[in-house]
Amino acid sequence: MTHDEIFARVATVLEETFEIERARIRPEARLYEDLDIDSIDAVDLLVKLKPMLNKPIKPEQFKAVRTVQDVVQALALLIDSPATA
């Protein structure tokens, strides 16, 4: 998957799950400050995005995530990395 495809999927989940206007969902948008995504919402977001991956998501892989672009980059790393048990 390309970064653009991952961004599109993340944006769709944000829009459909959290009713965030598509225009507000930009790569530089901060999850907490700009999009009102709190820690519980972040867990829900990861659950919705998990089908993109063929492996489990570890919460520590998303600790440094602050923006929509950070989410895209973290997912891209997971998608590109070999599956580990």
N, C-alpha and C positions, 0 to 999 in steps of 0.2 A: 504494500500500500504506500502511496505517496503521502507526503505531509499534507497536501491539499485535500486528499481523500479522507485522511484522519481528521483534519480540521472540519470538513463538511459533516462527518459523523458526529463529532463532539458538539458542533453547533446545533445539529438536529436534536440531539439528546437534551441539550440545554434549553432549546426552544420548546420542545414537546413536554419534557418532564417538569421544568421549572417555570414555564410560561414567560421566558425572557424574550423580549423583542429581538428579532434576528439582527437588526441594525446595531444593537448594543454588543453583539458577540463579535469581537475583533480579536486578533491574536494578542494584542497588548492589553486587553481588558483584564483587570485583576478580578479574580474569582470572588473574593470577600468584599472588597471595597466597591467595585464597579457593578458586579452582578448579584450581590447579596447571597452568595453561596457560602453557607456555614459548614462546619465540620460534618454534621449529619447529612447535609445535602451532598457534600463531597463523597461520602461513602455511597450514597445512592447513585451518584454519577459514575463511580467506578463499577458498581454492580451493572449498570446499564451498558457500560462500555466493554465489560468482560467478554461478551461474545466475539469481539474483534480478535481476541487472543486465543491461542490454543494452549494456554498455560495459566496457572493461577496468578493473581495479582497480589503482591505483598504490599501492605500499607506503607512500609518504609520506602518503597520505590517512588512514592508520591509525596513524601514529607516536604521536599523543597519546592513543590509546585505552588506557584502563586498566580500565574496568568493562564489564559487559554492556550497560549503558545507553549508554556511549560507542560501542560497536559499533553499536547500534541507530541512534543519531543519525548516525553516519558513513554508514551504509547509506542512511538516509532522505535525506540530502543528495545522495548519488549517484543514488538513484532519481529524485529530484525535479529534478535538474539536467539541462540539455540535454546530449545526447551530444556529446563533443568528441573530435577525432582526436588 
